[in-house]
C-alpha cells in the first residue's frame, strides 16, 4: 500500500463530494451529504475488513462520488428507469474515480480493478465487491432505513429488505442483526426474513 498516493485520491474524492449542495446533519453540524455517505461507507468497509486493500478503500470512498449530479427524477419513475439510472450512475462513478487514480499514477490494471468493484461485477464471488455490497447495505440499514420506511409502504419495504438481504454475505447479515435499530425496523426485518 502506498499511503501518500492513497490519501491523494481520497482527498480528491472528498473535495468533489464536499461540493454536494444537499446537506445532512451530523451531531448538530450540517455537512455535504455525499461526503458523509462516503465516510460512513469507508468506515463500514474497514469494520468488515480491517485489512481492506488500497483499491477497495478507493472504491468505497468513490462509490457515490458526485451522485447529486444525476438525480433519480431525470429518469422514468418505473423499474426500467430506476435500473437505467443505477447503471449509468455506476459507470459515472467508476469513470470519475479511475480518472482521479490515473492522475495519481495508478496503473491501468489498478484503475480497472477499482472500476470493477464500483460496478459491482461478480457480486457474491469477488470478496472485495461483496465487502462493498455488505457495507452499502449496512449504511442503508443504519442511517437511511428509519426515514425511508416512513415514505414507503410496508409491502415495498419488505421487498427492499428481502432484496438487500439476498445480496449480503453471511458476515454482513450477522452484523446487520446487531445494529441498534428501533422496534418498528426490527419487526419489519423479521417479517422480511420470515
Secondary structure, DSSP 4 states (H G I P E B T S, - for coil): --HHHHHHHHHHHHHHHTT-S-EEEETTEEEEHHHHHHHHHHHHHHHH-TT--HHHHHHHHHTTTTGGGS-GGGS-SSHHHHHHHHHHHHHHHHHHHHHHHHHTT--HHHHHHHHHHHTTTTTTT-HHHHHHHHHHHHHIIIIIHHHHHHHS-HHHHHHHHHHHHHHS-HHHHHHHTTS---HHHHHHHHHHH-
